[in-house]
Amino acid sequence: MKSMIRRLVEEALYIKQLTPSIENEINYELTRLGHISDSDFEALELLMSEMDAGRIQLVPSP
């Protein structure tokens, strides 16, 4: 079973956007868990890499 963080990262990769909602949910999960697993860390690294490469757009808060 995939973690919520991995599912959120997959959603951002699929829609090619990091929305405020996805970002808030990721932050909530990190706070709730109090730690990050290796697989979640790798997923977040991939998301950041894709953003750095310009393939994922950061959507500003309204």
N, C-alpha and C positions, 0 to 999 in steps of 0.2 A: 504494500500500500504506500502510495506516494505521500510525502508530507505536504502540508498546506503551502509551505514556502515554495516547494518545487512546482506545485500546481499553479501558483500565482506567477512564478517566473515563466512557466510554459505559456500561460495566457498572454503575458506581455510579449513574449517572443512571437506568438501566433498573430497578435494584432499589430505587432511592430510598434507598440507604444507602451510607455510606462505612465499610466494614468495616476492621478492623485489617489484614487480609490485603491488601486493595486499597491501603490507605495505604502499607503496607510495600513493596509492589511498585512503586508510583509513586516512592517515595523511592529504592529500589534503582536504578530506571531513570535517575533524575536524577543519582545518584552515578556510575553506570556511564558515562553519556554525557558528563558534565562540562559540559554546556551545555543550553539549552532552545531549541527552535525556536519560531518565531512561532506556528505552529498548536498546538503543545503548550501554549504559554503561554496562548493563547486558550481552550483546552479546560479548563485548570486554573482560569482566571478564571471560566468558566461554572460549574464545579463549586463554587467558593467562593461565587459569587453565589446559586446554588441553595441552598446550605447556609445562607447568611445569611437567605434568604427563608423558611427552614423547610421547604423541599420535599425536602431530603435530610437524613436523620438520620445523625448521627455515632454509630457503634456503638462503645462503650468496649471496651477490651481485657479479656479475662476475668481 
